[in-house]
């Protein structure tokens, strides 16, 4: 099981605690499992038409930004062992 930490607005939308657990060994599998378990999250992290990451959403694990990698790349070993969480983070912008 992969531990996933969601930002407050997605936790509130899905009505879950700070951390959820899903099956998944890649970013794509984790996102698929999150959306399957919580259909209200469909379209919040990825565009449902293109499948691409939403502009102000980032994915991190083990202090690594996984946002620009392939959805098929394996997650770090520490995440797969449950030692570290997979983080979904709402990016900030402004001027």
MARFI-302425 format. One record per residue (C-alpha): x, y, z; residue in one letter; residue number from 0. Coordinates in nm, 2 decimals. Example, Ala and Ser with C-alpha at 12.3 -4.5 7.8 and 13.67 -1.06 7.14 Angstrom:
# residues 2
+--------+--------+--------+---+-----+
|     c1 |     c2 |     c3 | r |   k |
+--------+--------+--------+---+-----+
|   1.23 |  -0.45 |   0.78 | A |   0 |
|   1.37 |  -0.11 |   0.71 | S |   1 |
+--------+--------+--------+---+-----+
//
This chain:
# residues 95
+--------+--------+--------+---+-----+
|     c1 |     c2 |     c3 | r |   k |
+--------+--------+--------+---+-----+
|   0.00 |   0.00 |   0.00 | X |   0 |
|   0.12 |   0.35 |  -0.08 | X |   1 |
|   0.06 |   0.63 |   0.17 | X |   2 |
|  -0.08 |   0.94 |   0.00 | X |   3 |
|  -0.10 |   1.28 |   0.17 | X |   4 |
|  -0.35 |   1.51 |   0.01 | X |   5 |
|  -0.38 |   1.89 |   0.04 | X |   6 |
|  -0.66 |   2.02 |   0.26 | X |   7 |
|  -0.90 |   2.11 |  -0.02 | X |   8 |
|  -0.88 |   1.77 |  -0.18 | X |   9 |
|  -0.92 |   1.60 |   0.16 | X |  10 |
|  -1.23 |   1.81 |   0.23 | X |  11 |
|  -1.37 |   1.73 |  -0.11 | X |  12 |
|  -1.31 |   1.35 |  -0.07 | X |  13 |
|  -1.40 |   1.36 |   0.30 | X |  14 |
|  -1.09 |   1.17 |   0.40 | X |  15 |
|  -0.82 |   1.21 |   0.67 | X |  16 |
|  -0.48 |   1.37 |   0.60 | X |  17 |
|  -0.34 |   1.05 |   0.47 | X |  18 |
|  -0.50 |   0.77 |   0.26 | X |  19 |
|  -0.36 |   0.44 |   0.15 | X |  20 |
|  -0.40 |   0.30 |  -0.20 | X |  21 |
|  -0.24 |   0.03 |  -0.42 | X |  22 |
|   0.01 |   0.17 |  -0.67 | X |  23 |
|   0.37 |   0.14 |  -0.76 | X |  24 |
|   0.38 |   0.43 |  -1.01 | X |  25 |
|   0.24 |   0.79 |  -1.01 | X |  26 |
|  -0.02 |   0.68 |  -1.26 | X |  27 |
|  -0.13 |   0.38 |  -1.06 | X |  28 |
|  -0.16 |   0.59 |  -0.74 | X |  29 |
|  -0.37 |   0.86 |  -0.92 | X |  30 |
|  -0.59 |   0.59 |  -1.08 | X |  31 |
|  -0.65 |   0.42 |  -0.74 | X |  32 |
|  -0.72 |   0.76 |  -0.57 | X |  33 |
|  -0.98 |   0.85 |  -0.84 | X |  34 |
|  -1.13 |   0.50 |  -0.83 | X |  35 |
|  -1.17 |   0.51 |  -0.45 | X |  36 |
|  -1.29 |   0.87 |  -0.44 | X |  37 |
|  -1.46 |   0.95 |  -0.78 | X |  38 |
|  -1.51 |   1.31 |  -0.66 | X |  39 |
|  -1.14 |   1.36 |  -0.72 | X |  40 |
|  -1.16 |   1.28 |  -1.09 | X |  41 |
|  -1.04 |   1.59 |  -1.28 | X |  42 |
|  -0.89 |   1.76 |  -0.97 | X |  43 |
|  -0.53 |   1.64 |  -1.02 | X |  44 |
|  -0.53 |   1.54 |  -1.39 | X |  45 |
|  -0.73 |   1.68 |  -1.68 | X |  46 |
|  -0.99 |   1.40 |  -1.75 | X |  47 |
|  -0.96 |   1.46 |  -2.13 | X |  48 |
|  -0.59 |   1.46 |  -2.18 | X |  49 |
|  -0.48 |   1.28 |  -1.86 | X |  50 |
|  -0.21 |   1.55 |  -1.80 | X |  51 |
|  -0.14 |   1.69 |  -1.46 | X |  52 |
|  -0.33 |   2.01 |  -1.37 | X |  53 |
|  -0.10 |   2.32 |  -1.38 | X |  54 |
|  -0.11 |   2.40 |  -1.01 | X |  55 |
|  -0.08 |   2.04 |  -0.88 | X |  56 |
|   0.26 |   1.89 |  -0.80 | X |  57 |
|   0.36 |   1.54 |  -0.69 | X |  58 |
|   0.65 |   1.47 |  -0.45 | X |  59 |
|   0.81 |   1.17 |  -0.29 | X |  60 |
|   1.13 |   1.15 |  -0.08 | X |  61 |
|   1.20 |   1.52 |  -0.14 | X |  62 |
|   1.18 |   1.46 |  -0.52 | X |  63 |
|   0.95 |   1.65 |  -0.76 | X |  64 |
|   0.78 |   1.37 |  -0.96 | X |  65 |
|   0.55 |   1.62 |  -1.14 | X |  66 |
|   0.73 |   1.62 |  -1.47 | X |  67 |
|   0.82 |   1.25 |  -1.49 | X |  68 |
|   0.63 |   0.98 |  -1.66 | X |  69 |
|   0.32 |   0.84 |  -1.49 | X |  70 |
|   0.48 |   0.50 |  -1.56 | X |  71 |
|   0.80 |   0.56 |  -1.37 | X |  72 |
|   0.83 |   0.35 |  -1.05 | X |  73 |
|   0.79 |   0.54 |  -0.72 | X |  74 |
|   1.10 |   0.55 |  -0.49 | X |  75 |
|   1.16 |   0.24 |  -0.28 | X |  76 |
|   1.10 |   0.42 |   0.05 | X |  77 |
|   0.74 |   0.51 |  -0.07 | X |  78 |
|   0.68 |   0.15 |  -0.18 | X |  79 |
|   0.79 |   0.02 |   0.16 | X |  80 |
|   0.56 |   0.27 |   0.33 | X |  81 |
|   0.85 |   0.46 |   0.49 | X |  82 |
|   0.77 |   0.78 |   0.31 | X |  83 |
|   0.44 |   0.92 |   0.17 | X |  84 |
|   0.35 |   1.02 |  -0.18 | X |  85 |
|   0.26 |   1.39 |  -0.16 | X |  86 |
|   0.00 |   1.57 |  -0.37 | X |  87 |
|   0.07 |   1.94 |  -0.33 | X |  88 |
|  -0.13 |   2.24 |  -0.45 | X |  89 |
|   0.13 |   2.48 |  -0.61 | X |  90 |
|   0.11 |   2.85 |  -0.54 | X |  91 |
|   0.14 |   3.13 |  -0.79 | X |  92 |
|   0.14 |   3.50 |  -0.76 | X |  93 |
|   0.32 |   3.82 |  -0.83 | X |  94 |
+--------+--------+--------+---+-----+
//
